[in-house]
């Protein structure tokens, strides 16, 4: 991709603005334009649900879309599934097209490609009156409370999870030895925070040395290539591999298998995707952390649906629930069986329960 997330967001903010202005003009003329948030509630059958992630080849993001489908089915609707292949330009184009239509009862649950992609999405949705929940990525100074229809931003404490798996890795290699790190998409809060967590773990475990680190963009295929390169470079000095998500951890496991080092190097990741949980359970992987994709896919749509249908008033959402960390758990061989078959709980998506998994405000 030749356009970076930051430049794509800047360029396409203009097209989003144009789409919003067109929608507002249509409304003034009596067409299918938008209504301001709170002016009227929507009939449940009229709500339009949209879920957008990078791709379905990532098992975590596939589970996100599946969770959205489950929620939509529970309220008699169908989720529109959008994927943008990690291309910021494509993501902004998709959002622009959605906002150019009738947005009165539109609910969007969006995974921005990077922090810099979030502002134009938020501003476009807010001006169009579309209900929006974002997850994972946003600039620190961009706050849902400053907007009318940006209902919530949901993330997990990446510093905490990055340190948790770093500490688990240190324990697995006996507190001493060299490790390599596979970073995610660098223009994301998740990647940045998780790497800070690793750095905190290294300070706590001075016997562990970070031999090398390289971005593999949350991709299993890229992690396979990067790991093979770093194993060739550092050889038997590599005692552990820290991966910023499970898909990269699984790529690292494949590289170890190809190098004849399966079972000789400890590997950790984050997201608790089924293959990773299975690997932790059978001892192939050391640990992961439970980012719950199925819940995330459903809860973003549920919050928006409750707001659109008048069961949740934006002004009544507590400040701590506008931007928050969701609950997460370290998964090791001891408790992996509890997470082997994750399922969405319909009760989580009832309007009175949508904020039950808040672990704390995002500050």
C-alpha positions as CSV (number, residue, x, y, z in Angstrom):
1,X,0.0,0.0,0.0
2,X,1.5,3.3,-1.1
3,X,-0.7,5.6,1.1
4,X,0.0,5.6,4.8
5,X,-2.9,5.5,7.4
6,X,-2.1,9.1,8.4
7,X,-2.0,10.5,4.9
8,X,-5.1,8.6,3.8
9,X,-7.1,10.0,6.7
10,X,-6.1,13.5,5.9
11,X,-6.9,13.2,2.2
12,X,-10.2,11.5,2.7
13,X,-11.5,13.7,5.4
14,X,-12.4,16.0,2.6
15,X,-14.5,13.4,0.9
16,X,-16.2,12.5,4.1
17,X,-17.1,16.1,4.7
18,X,-18.5,16.4,1.2
19,X,-20.6,13.3,1.8
20,X,-21.9,14.7,5.0
21,X,-22.7,18.1,3.5
22,X,-24.6,16.3,0.6
23,X,-26.6,14.4,3.2
24,X,-27.5,17.6,5.1
25,X,-28.6,19.3,1.9
26,X,-30.8,16.4,1.1
27,X,-32.4,16.6,4.5
28,X,-33.1,20.3,4.1
29,X,-34.8,19.4,0.8
30,X,-37.0,16.8,2.3
31,X,-35.0,13.8,1.1
32,X,-33.5,10.8,2.9
33,X,-31.1,12.9,5.0
34,X,-30.3,12.5,8.6
35,X,-31.9,13.6,11.8
36,X,-29.9,14.9,14.7
37,X,-29.3,12.5,17.5
38,X,-32.1,12.4,20.1
39,X,-34.7,14.1,17.9
40,X,-36.6,10.9,17.3
41,X,-36.2,7.2,18.0
42,X,-36.1,4.5,15.4
43,X,-38.3,1.5,15.0
44,X,-36.1,-1.6,15.7
45,X,-36.8,-2.9,12.2
46,X,-35.6,0.3,10.6
47,X,-32.1,0.2,12.3
48,X,-29.2,-0.4,9.9
49,X,-26.3,-2.3,11.5
50,X,-22.8,-2.0,10.0
51,X,-19.6,-3.8,11.3
52,X,-16.2,-2.9,9.8
53,X,-12.9,-4.6,10.4
54,X,-9.7,-5.1,8.4
55,X,-10.2,-8.7,7.1
56,X,-11.8,-12.0,7.9
57,X,-8.6,-14.0,7.5
58,X,-7.6,-12.8,10.9
59,X,-9.4,-15.1,13.3
60,X,-9.9,-12.4,15.9
61,X,-11.6,-10.1,13.4
62,X,-13.6,-13.0,12.0
63,X,-14.9,-13.6,15.5
64,X,-15.8,-9.9,15.8
65,X,-18.0,-10.1,12.7
66,X,-19.5,-13.4,13.9
67,X,-20.4,-11.7,17.1
68,X,-22.0,-8.9,15.2
69,X,-24.1,-11.4,13.2
70,X,-25.3,-13.0,16.4
71,X,-26.4,-9.7,17.9
72,X,-28.1,-8.7,14.7
73,X,-30.0,-12.0,14.5
74,X,-31.1,-11.6,18.1
75,X,-33.0,-8.4,17.2
76,X,-34.3,-9.6,13.9
77,X,-31.8,-7.7,11.7
78,X,-28.8,-8.5,9.5
79,X,-25.3,-7.0,10.0
80,X,-23.7,-5.5,6.9
81,X,-20.1,-6.8,7.0
82,X,-17.4,-4.5,5.7
83,X,-13.7,-5.3,5.3
84,X,-10.9,-3.0,4.1
85,X,-7.9,-5.3,4.0
86,X,-5.8,-3.0,6.2
87,X,-6.0,-0.2,3.6
88,X,-6.9,3.1,5.2
89,X,-8.0,4.6,1.8
90,X,-10.4,1.8,1.3
91,X,-11.8,2.1,4.9
92,X,-12.4,5.8,4.4
93,X,-14.1,5.3,1.1
94,X,-16.4,2.7,2.6
95,X,-17.4,5.0,5.4
96,X,-17.9,7.9,3.0
97,X,-20.3,5.7,0.9
98,X,-22.2,4.6,4.0
99,X,-22.6,8.2,5.3
100,X,-23.7,9.4,1.8
101,X,-27.0,7.5,2.3
102,X,-29.8,7.6,4.8
103,X,-28.1,7.7,8.2
104,X,-31.1,8.5,10.5
105,X,-31.1,4.9,12.0
106,X,-27.5,3.9,11.1
107,X,-25.4,2.2,13.7
108,X,-21.7,1.5,12.9
109,X,-19.2,-0.6,14.9
110,X,-15.8,0.3,13.5
111,X,-12.2,-0.9,13.9
112,X,-10.2,2.1,12.6
113,X,-7.1,1.0,10.8
114,X,-4.9,3.3,12.8
115,X,-5.2,6.2,15.3
116,X,-5.1,8.8,12.5
117,X,-8.0,7.2,10.7
118,X,-10.4,7.7,13.6
119,X,-10.9,11.5,13.5
120,X,-12.5,11.7,10.0
121,X,-14.7,8.7,10.7
122,X,-15.9,10.3,14.0
123,X,-16.5,13.7,12.6
124,X,-18.3,12.4,9.5
125,X,-20.6,10.1,11.6
126,X,-21.4,12.8,14.1
127,X,-22.3,15.4,11.5
128,X,-24.5,12.8,9.7
129,X,-26.2,11.8,12.9
130,X,-25.1,8.2,12.6
131,X,-24.5,6.3,15.8
132,X,-20.9,5.2,16.1
133,X,-18.9,2.9,18.4
134,X,-15.2,2.7,17.7
135,X,-12.7,0.1,19.1
136,X,-9.0,-0.1,19.7
137,X,-7.6,2.9,17.9
138,X,-7.9,6.6,18.4
139,X,-5.7,9.6,19.2
140,X,-5.5,10.2,22.9
141,X,-6.9,13.7,22.7
142,X,-10.0,12.6,20.7
143,X,-12.9,12.0,23.1
144,X,-16.4,10.6,22.5
145,X,-17.8,13.1,25.1
146,X,-17.1,15.9,22.7
147,X,-19.5,14.5,20.1
148,X,-23.2,13.8,20.0
149,X,-23.4,10.4,18.3
150,X,-20.0,8.9,19.0
151,X,-21.4,6.8,21.8
152,X,-18.3,4.9,23.1
153,X,-14.8,3.9,22.4
154,X,-13.8,0.5,23.6
155,X,-10.3,-0.9,24.0
156,X,-8.3,-3.2,26.3
157,X,-5.4,-2.1,28.5
158,X,-2.6,-2.9,26.2
159,X,0.1,-1.9,28.6
160,X,-1.3,-4.4,31.1
161,X,-1.6,-7.2,28.6
162,X,1.8,-6.6,27.0
163,X,3.4,-6.8,30.4
164,X,1.3,-9.9,31.4
165,X,2.5,-11.9,28.5
166,X,6.0,-10.5,28.9
167,X,6.1,-11.7,32.5
168,X,4.7,-15.1,31.4
169,X,7.4,-15.4,28.8
170,X,10.1,-14.5,31.3
171,X,8.9,-17.2,33.6
172,X,8.8,-19.7,30.8
173,X,12.4,-19.2,29.9
174,X,13.6,-19.2,33.6
175,X,14.0,-15.5,33.9
176,X,17.1,-15.3,31.7
177,X,17.8,-15.4,28.0
178,X,17.2,-13.6,24.8
179,X,13.8,-12.9,23.2
180,X,12.5,-11.3,20.0
181,X,9.4,-9.2,19.6
182,X,6.8,-9.1,16.8
183,X,5.1,-5.7,16.8
184,X,1.7,-4.9,15.3
185,X,0.6,-2.0,13.1
186,X,2.7,0.8,14.5
187,X,0.1,3.5,14.0
188,X,-2.3,1.9,16.5
189,X,-2.8,2.4,20.2
190,X,-2.8,-1.4,20.7
191,X,0.6,-1.9,19.2
192,X,2.1,1.1,21.0
193,X,0.6,0.2,24.4
194,X,1.5,-3.5,24.2
195,X,5.1,-2.7,23.4
196,X,5.2,-0.4,26.4
197,X,4.0,-3.3,28.4
198,X,6.8,-5.5,27.1
199,X,9.3,-2.7,28.0
200,X,7.9,-2.6,31.5
201,X,8.2,-6.4,31.8
202,X,11.9,-6.2,30.7
203,X,12.6,-3.7,33.5
204,X,10.9,-6.1,35.9
205,X,12.9,-9.1,34.6
206,X,16.4,-7.8,34.0
207,X,17.7,-11.2,33.1
208,X,15.7,-11.2,29.9
209,X,17.2,-9.4,26.9
210,X,15.3,-8.1,23.9
211,X,17.6,-9.2,21.0
212,X,15.5,-7.7,18.2
213,X,12.0,-6.3,17.4
214,X,10.2,-5.8,14.1
215,X,6.7,-5.0,13.0
216,X,4.7,-7.8,11.4
217,X,1.5,-5.8,11.3
218,X,-0.7,-8.2,13.2
219,X,-0.4,-10.7,10.3
220,X,0.4,-14.4,10.5
221,X,2.0,-14.5,7.1
222,X,4.2,-11.5,7.9
223,X,5.1,-12.9,11.3
224,X,6.2,-16.2,9.6
225,X,8.6,-14.3,7.4
226,X,9.9,-12.0,10.1
227,X,10.4,-14.8,12.6
228,X,12.3,-16.9,10.1
229,X,14.6,-13.9,9.4
230,X,15.2,-13.2,13.1
231,X,15.8,-16.9,13.9
232,X,18.4,-16.9,11.2
233,X,20.0,-13.8,12.5
234,X,20.0,-14.7,16.2
235,X,20.0,-18.5,16.1
236,X,20.0,-20.3,19.4
237,X,20.1,-17.1,21.4
238,X,16.4,-16.8,20.9
239,X,14.7,-18.4,23.9
240,X,11.3,-16.7,23.6
241,X,9.1,-14.8,21.2
242,X,6.8,-12.0,22.3
243,X,4.0,-11.3,19.8
244,X,1.6,-8.4,20.0
245,X,-1.3,-10.6,18.9
246,X,-2.2,-14.3,18.5
247,X,-2.1,-14.3,14.7
248,X,1.5,-13.3,14.8
249,X,2.2,-15.8,17.5
250,X,0.7,-18.5,15.4
251,X,3.0,-17.4,12.5
252,X,5.9,-17.6,14.8
253,X,5.0,-21.1,15.8
254,X,4.9,-22.1,12.1
255,X,8.4,-20.6,11.7
256,X,9.7,-22.5,14.6
257,X,8.2,-25.7,13.2
258,X,10.0,-25.1,9.9
259,X,13.3,-24.4,11.6
260,X,13.1,-27.6,13.7
261,X,12.7,-25.6,16.9
262,X,9.1,-26.5,17.8
263,X,8.8,-26.8,21.6
264,X,12.2,-25.3,22.2
265,X,11.2,-21.6,22.1
266,X,8.4,-20.1,24.3
267,X,5.8,-18.1,22.4
268,X,3.2,-15.7,23.8
269,X,0.4,-13.6,22.1
270,X,-2.8,-11.6,22.7
271,X,-6.5,-12.1,21.7
272,X,-7.3,-15.6,22.8
273,X,-8.3,-16.7,19.3
274,X,-9.3,-20.4,19.2
275,X,-6.1,-21.8,17.6
276,X,-4.0,-19.9,20.2
277,X,-6.1,-21.1,23.1
278,X,-5.7,-24.6,21.8
279,X,-2.0,-24.1,21.5
280,X,-1.8,-22.8,25.1
281,X,-3.9,-25.7,26.3
282,X,-1.6,-28.3,24.7
283,X,1.6,-26.5,25.7
284,X,2.7,-25.3,22.3
285,X,2.2,-21.7,23.3
286,X,2.9,-20.3,26.7
287,X,0.1,-17.7,27.2
288,X,-2.4,-15.3,25.6
289,X,-4.8,-12.6,26.8
290,X,-8.5,-12.7,26.3
291,X,-9.5,-9.9,24.0
292,X,-13.1,-11.1,23.2
293,X,-13.7,-10.6,19.5
294,X,-17.2,-12.1,19.6
295,X,-18.3,-9.8,22.4
296,X,-16.7,-6.7,20.8
297,X,-18.5,-7.4,17.5
298,X,-21.8,-7.6,19.3
299,X,-21.5,-5.0,21.9
300,X,-20.6,-2.1,19.6
301,X,-23.8,-2.8,17.6
302,X,-25.8,-3.3,20.8
303,X,-24.8,0.1,22.3
304,X,-25.8,1.8,19.0
305,X,-29.0,-0.2,18.6
306,X,-30.1,0.8,22.2
307,X,-29.4,4.5,21.5
308,X,-31.1,4.4,18.1
309,X,-34.2,2.9,19.5
310,X,-34.4,5.3,22.5
311,X,-33.6,2.7,25.2
312,X,-30.3,4.3,25.9
313,X,-30.0,8.1,25.9
314,X,-26.6,9.5,25.0
315,X,-26.8,12.1,27.7
316,X,-27.4,9.4,30.3
317,X,-24.2,7.4,29.4
318,X,-21.8,7.8,32.3
319,X,-18.5,9.6,31.4
320,X,-16.6,6.5,32.4
321,X,-18.5,4.5,29.8
322,X,-17.9,6.8,26.8
323,X,-14.2,5.6,26.5
324,X,-13.3,2.6,28.5
325,X,-11.1,-0.5,29.0
326,X,-13.0,-3.8,28.8
327,X,-12.2,-6.7,31.1
328,X,-9.4,-9.1,30.0
329,X,-7.8,-12.2,31.5
330,X,-4.4,-13.9,31.2
331,X,-4.8,-17.4,29.8
332,X,-2.2,-20.1,30.6
333,X,-2.3,-23.8,30.5
334,X,-3.9,-23.9,33.9
335,X,-7.1,-22.1,32.7
336,X,-7.1,-22.5,28.9
337,X,-9.9,-25.0,29.1
338,X,-12.3,-22.2,30.3
339,X,-11.7,-20.2,27.2
340,X,-11.6,-23.1,24.6
341,X,-15.1,-22.5,23.2
342,X,-16.0,-18.8,23.6
343,X,-19.6,-17.9,23.1
344,X,-21.5,-14.7,23.1
345,X,-24.0,-14.3,26.0
346,X,-27.2,-12.6,24.8
347,X,-27.7,-11.1,28.2
348,X,-24.5,-9.0,27.6
349,X,-26.3,-7.2,24.8
350,X,-29.4,-6.2,26.7
351,X,-29.6,-2.4,27.0
352,X,-29.3,-2.4,30.8
353,X,-26.1,-4.6,30.6
354,X,-24.1,-3.1,27.7
355,X,-21.6,-1.6,30.1
356,X,-21.2,-4.5,32.4
357,X,-17.7,-5.4,31.2
358,X,-16.2,-2.0,31.8
359,X,-13.0,-2.5,33.7
360,X,-12.2,1.2,34.0
361,X,-12.2,4.5,32.1
362,X,-9.7,5.2,29.3
363,X,-7.7,8.2,30.5
